[in-house]
Structures are given as structure tokens and as C-alpha cells.
Amino acid sequence: MPDGMQNAGKERGRVLTPAFTLARRLLSREFAAEYLGMGLSTFDREVKEGRLPKSFRPTEGLIRWDVRDLDGWIEAEKERQLAAPGSDWDDA
């Protein structure tokens, strides 16, 4: 553990909110849509039509998207668009 981290988030016996935000691997529908820069209705439509990664249930009643799957989709989509004839990201 790095120096000073063993007491990170504690002060005089109470737990404090850390000064950093932990990156989450599993995202709710709302956070997954935000992560991709989409509105909820667009996200829902893209998932329903099979253009975005599917969700999974890590526990009963909990639906999540894996950030690694979303990142994979982003990379694949970039490659697909860059390979398309007439594609020019400089115009974006």
C-alpha cells in the first residue's frame, strides 16, 4: 500500500468520503448511457436492436453493463466508421 494510503478516508475514527472517485466496472442503465454520451431513449433503442452490448444480472434484480464491453463497442465502432468509404474524422 502506498505511503499515506493506509489511513486514507479516515480521520479520528470516522470514515470520510475519499477525495477521489473509484472507477466502477459495472454500470447501471443510466450511467452506461451517460458513459456513451447517449440519452436514455437512444441507449434503450440501441440495446434493444442489438447494436450495443447486452446487460447482465450480477445478482437477482440488478441489471448492469460492463465498462469493458462498452469500451470494446466504442473501439469496434470507431474502426467500423474509419474503415467506411468516405469516412473523414477530421470533419467531425
Buried (B, 14 or more C-beta within 10 A) or exposed (E): EEEEEEEEEEEEEEEEEEEEEEEEEBBBBEBBBBBBEBEEEEBBEBBEEEEBBEBEEEEEEEEBBBBEBBEEBEEEEEEEEEEEEEEEEEEE
